[in-house]
Amino acid sequence: MSSACRILGLATLLLLLAAPASASTRLEPAVITVQNTRFSIDAPRGMAGFVREAARVIENEWSRVQESIGAPDGELLHVHIETDLHDWFRREGLPARSPEWAAGLAIPSRRVILLAPRNPEWERTMVHELSHVAVAIAAGDARVPRWFDEGQAVQIAEQYGLDRATVLLRANVLGRHLDFAELENGFPHGAATAELAYAQSTALVRFILEAHGDDVFRYILRDMRENGWTWEHAFLHRTGRSTGSAYAAWEEQVRSRARWIPVAAGGGMAWTLLAFLFLWVLRRKRARDRARLAEMERAEARIFDFDPDDATFGATSD
């Protein structure tokens, strides 16, 4: 190769290295981050649009959730959007805690929320998880019964629909409730049993609110936070009875209301009506699932369509 050719080749290489990268060759950031004085959101690249929607939901709902449960302001939330919720645990070096059916998860002591983006009801799931964090803040991170934590979250997120009402009705008629004492420290991992646990817990939360007023849980959690009381102590102080007594009162109310079904309709007719109700709910659920899948397919391109310019979404102002 001649000296002139070598010089020309070197000059060409230097020009290529010095030239700015085109928009088509720019590297996408691995993580999109939004942060202000109240919350931060991390998500994989390609989800800038979803991050904006999540930020909007938190801005609109967090204050309402805090107010409803009496959680003081000033805590920073950390929201992680995960296509697989287990990924967060792997990054943190922790054993995975989320059931396979979970669409979201809160780690209240860390003020962390994990959210799966393909869930078509992700906005309600977000509010549900916000409630868990708010309860931890309101209680000063003291332990609360799991049935209260979950029932309150379902109540705030308005997730108690006909499906759960039917699950509870079946348990009421058959007399096959879960033991609330066993729901104090954890929930079942099976999806069907968990549905009954959610339904029972929400019903008990409503029962206590009706019996003792809309602010009773705010007062209980405030007593725990400010006085260092246990849940049982604060509950007894504010309601005049133990949680065990509340369980028994709810179960007696359920039994008294369930007695009229066979009497009003006749034994065989009662079970026939209940069977028709279950079939109707099942058909409705399957239709809704088909609609959800269609919506997920329509939304997937929008949610995961990466715009390189959106990658600099960065920080938002409070």
N, C-alpha and C positions, 0 to 999 in steps of 0.2 A: 504494500500500500504506500502511495507517495506521501510525502510530507504535507502537501496541500490537502489531500483527502483526509488525513488524520486531523488537521487543524479544522477543516470544515465539519467533520463529525463531532469533535469536541465542542465547537461553537453551537451546533444544533442541540446537543445534550444540555448545555448550560441554559439555552433559551427555553427548553422544555421544563427544566427544573424551576426556572424563575417565573414561568407563566402561572397566573392564578388559576386555581382549580375552578372548573365550570360548575354551575349549579347542579348539573346532573351527576357530578362526581363527588359532591360534598358528603362527608360522613354524617350520618344521622346520629344524634345523641342516644346513648344506651337507655337513658332514663329521662323522662320529662318531669320536671318539678315545679310545683306552684306553692308559694308560701306567703303568708301574711302574719299578722300578729295573733291570729286565732287558730290557724290550722296550716298544715302542710299536706300536699298530695304528691305521691310518687307513682309513676306508671311506666310500663315499658314503652319504648319508642313506637310510634304509629298510633298513639291514642290521645293526641292532643285535644281532639274534639270531645272525647269522653271526659277528659280531665276538666275541661271547662264546664261541662254539665254537672259533674260531681261537685265542683266548687260552688256552682249556683245552688245546688240542693243544700249543701252545708250552710251557706250564707243565709238561706231562707228558713232552715229548720232548726239549727243548733240553739238559737236563743229560745225558741218555743219549747224545745225539749228541756233545756236547763230550767226554764221557768216552771214547767209542769211538775218537775221533781225537786225543785229547790236547790239546784246545783250552783254554787258560787262561780262567778266568771273568773277568768285569769289563767286557766289551764290551756296549754297548747295541744291540739289534737294532731295526730300523725296518721294519715290515711294512705294505705298502700293498695293500689289496684293490681291484682294478681290474676293472671289467666289460670294459675293453679295455686290455691291458697297454701298448699304445702311448701311452695317455693320460699315463702317468707321464713318459715321455720327452719328450712335447710340453710338459708343465708345466716340466720341467727344462731345456728348450731343447737337448735332445740328440737325435741321430739314433736312430730306433727300432732295437732290436737283436733283438727277439723274433721267432722264426719264427711263421708263421700258426698252426701246430699246437701251439704252446707253451701249456701250462696254468699255468705258473709260471716265474719267472725270478729269479735272484739277481744282485746287483751286489756281490760280496763286499768289494771295497775300501771301499765305502760302508756295509757292514753292512746292506744293503737287500735285502728280498725282495718281489717282486711276485707276487700270486696272483689267478687268475681264479676267482670264486666258484661258477660254474655247473659246474665240473668235478666229477663225482660221486666221483672219487678224490682230492679236494683234500687230504685229510689226509696221504696218502702223498706227494703233491706237496710239501706243506709240509715234511715231514721231509727230502725230497730236497734242497730249497733250503736248509734249515738246515744240511745237511751241507756244501754249498758254502761257506757263511759260516764254518763251523767249520774247514774245511781252510785257508782264508785266514788265520784267526787262529792256528791251530796252526803254520803255516809262516812266521809273521811277515810275511805278505803277499808272500812271495817266490813266483816263478812255479813252478807244478807242471804236469806234463803234463795235457792235457785228458782223456786216456783214464783217468788215475787219478782225477781230480776227479769225472768222471761215473760211472765204475765203482764208486767208493766210495759215491757218493750212491745209486745203484741198490741196492747191497748193504745199506746202512743202512736205506733205506726199504722194503726187501723188495719190489722191483718186478721181480724177475727171475722171470717166470712161464713157462708152457708156450709162449706165443706167441714170446717171445724165444729160448727154448731151440730151438724149431723153426727160427727164422730162422738161428740159429748152426749147427744141424745141416745145413741145406741148404748153407750156405757151406762147412762142413767137407767134405761129400761132394763138392761141385763144385770145391773148392779155390779158392774165390773170396773170400778174406778182404780186408779193407781193410788198407792198410799202416799199422802202428802209428806209424811215424815221421810220417805225415801227420795222425795223430790227436793229436799232441803239442800242437799250437797251435790246433786248432779241430775242429769237428764238421761233417758235411755238413748242409745245410739241407733237403734232400729227406726227407720222412718215412720212406720205405722204407729209404733208405741210412742214415739216422740210427738206425733200429731196429737194423741190423746193427752200427753203431758202438757203441751202448749194450751190445748183447749181447757183442761181442768184449771191450769194456773191462771189463765185469763178470767175464767169464771169466778175463781176465788178472789182475785184482785177486785173484780167488780162487786162481789158480795160484800167485801170489807169496806169499799168506798161507799156503797149504799147504806151500810149500817153505821158508819162512823164519820162520814163527810168527805168531801172531795180533797181536803187538805191533810187527811190523816197521815198519809205516807210522807208528805213533806215534813211534818212535825216529827215523825219517827226517825227519819234520816237525819234531821237537824239535831235531835237529841243524841244520836250516835256520834255525829261529827263534833258537836260542841261539848258534850258531857262525857264522851268516852264510853257511853253505854253500849251493851250488847243489843242485838236486835230484839231478843226476847224481853229484856228489861224495858226497852223503849216501847215495844208493842203493848206490853202489859200496862205501862204508864198511860199510854194514849187511848187505849181501847177498853181498859178495865178487865181484860181477859187474856189468857194465854193463847199462843198460836194453836195449841192442841184443841182448845175450846172452840176456836174459830173454825178449825177443820171439821169438828163434830157438828157445829151449827150449820155449816154449808151442806154437809152430807145429809143432815136431817131435812133441810129444805129441799134438796134434790129428791130424796125419797118421797116426801109428801107430794111433790109435784108429779112424780112419775106414777103414783098410784092411780091417778084418774085415767091413764091411757087404756089399760085393759077394761076398766069399768065402763068408760064412755063408749068404747068401740067394740067391746067383746074380745075375748082372748085371741081367737083366730084372726079377726078383722084387724086387731092392733098390729099383729106381726105382718099381715099383708100390707097394711099401710106403710109400715116401717120398711118393708122390702121394696115397695114402689119408690119410696123416698130415696133409698140408697141407690136404686137403679137410675133414678133421675139425676141424682148428684153425680154418679159415675159418668153418665153420658155428658153431662155438663162439663165435668172436669176434663174428659177426653177432648171435647170440642175446644175448650179453652187451651189445652196443651197443644192442639194442632195450630190454633191461632198464635200461640206464643212462639212455636217453632217458625212459623211464617214470618212473624215480626223479627225474630232473631236473624233470619236469613236476610231480610230487608235491611236491618240495622247493621249487619256485620261490616258491609262495605263502608258505611259511614263512620262507624266506630274505629275501625282499624285502618282507614285510609290515611296514610302518613303524608302530611304536607311539610316539607323541610322548613318552610318559613315559620310554621307553627311550633317548631321545636324550640324556639327561643321564647316561648310563652312566659317562662321564667316566673318572676314574682308578681303578685298583684298587690294593689294598695288596699289597706283596710278601710 
